[in-house]
Amino acid sequence: MQLPIATRTAPLAGFSEIAGQFDLCLCDIWGVVHNGVTAHRNAVEALIAMREQGGTVVLVTNAPRPHREIRAQLAGLGVPEVAFDAVVTSGDVCRSLIAARAGEPLYMIGPDRDLPLIAGLDAPRVSAEEAAYVLCTGLFNDEEETAETYADMLTDFARRKLSLICANPDLVVDRGGRIVPCAGSLALAYEEMGGEAIYAGKPHRPIYDAALAAAQEARGATIDKARICAIGDAIRTDIAGAHSYGVTSIMVLAGIHAQDLMEASWEARHGWIGEQSHRPDYACEHLVW
């Protein structure tokens, strides 16, 4: 018998042990459903099973792109639409923040693949020197750069008191077994030097409100928070966000914290999670049914 990880955390052999307690599952994508390269088939099957027993599944991601782009990515990785009812992204929330600043010139930090985020919006892109605010979707080259690469640029933005909209609050992500930095690492560095960062995704409330609205539309009924669970692999975003929103949290250990947890005993995991800012209600190595 595996030991509980912490006082409030119970180990799960499979999601089926508790799925019947919930009407809605808010599931993270990257780190749970796929790793950016390959879909996790067991996780996909677990979400399908949840829906087959009458549950609603909304995929909630800090990806800095509109949900249409993420649906296309999921399809490309072989994740069928029968596995979920809706997709809500940090990019969806971010677009509303940009729309509220219509006409204001922005400087965008991030790769060209994130340009769909501002498509169709009155959001003129300008040089760093001309910007009225900053939009950060990620690093220009997350394979080689870190937040430190941007130290001088961020220092100048802070001196000018520019707001930085962070389209992806994740600090890092697991890309095919390699940990790479995300926009959240730049936003955190910006805050540490006195700059204002505005976050679009988890763990902040707007993305959960949007996910709940999508779920209630899909079900045609209101959903009690006591009947909602949130699955993710990151303490800082997924678990903290679930706790802040007042829903049950389930942590997948084989995600961005895998180096700390996957080779450890359950006793060691107990200690590690006990040291974190938030403890999940349940934990499993992988999402399986």
Secondary structure as GFF3:
##gff-version 3
##sequence-region A 1 289
A	DSSP	beta_strand	10	11	.	.	.	ID=ss1
A	DSSP	three_ten_helix	15	17	.	.	.	ID=ss2
A	DSSP	three_ten_helix	19	21	.	.	.	ID=ss3
A	DSSP	beta_strand	24	27	.	.	.	ID=ss4
A	DSSP	alpha_helix	41	52	.	.	.	ID=ss5
A	DSSP	beta_strand	56	61	.	.	.	ID=ss6
A	DSSP	alpha_helix	67	76	.	.	.	ID=ss7
A	DSSP	three_ten_helix	81	83	.	.	.	ID=ss8
A	DSSP	beta_strand	86	89	.	.	.	ID=ss9
A	DSSP	alpha_helix	90	99	.	.	.	ID=ss10
A	DSSP	beta_strand	106	109	.	.	.	ID=ss11
A	DSSP	three_ten_helix	112	117	.	.	.	ID=ss12
A	DSSP	beta_strand	133	136	.	.	.	ID=ss13
A	DSSP	three_ten_helix	147	150	.	.	.	ID=ss14
A	DSSP	alpha_helix	151	159	.	.	.	ID=ss15
A	DSSP	beta_strand	163	166	.	.	.	ID=ss16
A	DSSP	beta_strand	172	175	.	.	.	ID=ss17
A	DSSP	beta_strand	178	181	.	.	.	ID=ss18
A	DSSP	alpha_helix	183	192	.	.	.	ID=ss19
A	DSSP	beta_strand	196	199	.	.	.	ID=ss20
A	DSSP	alpha_helix	205	219	.	.	.	ID=ss21
A	DSSP	three_ten_helix	225	227	.	.	.	ID=ss22
A	DSSP	beta_strand	228	232	.	.	.	ID=ss23
A	DSSP	pi_helix	235	239	.	.	.	ID=ss24
A	DSSP	alpha_helix	240	245	.	.	.	ID=ss25
A	DSSP	beta_strand	248	252	.	.	.	ID=ss26
A	DSSP	alpha_helix	258	261	.	.	.	ID=ss27
A	DSSP	alpha_helix	266	274	.	.	.	ID=ss28
A	DSSP	beta_strand	282	284	.	.	.	ID=ss29
###
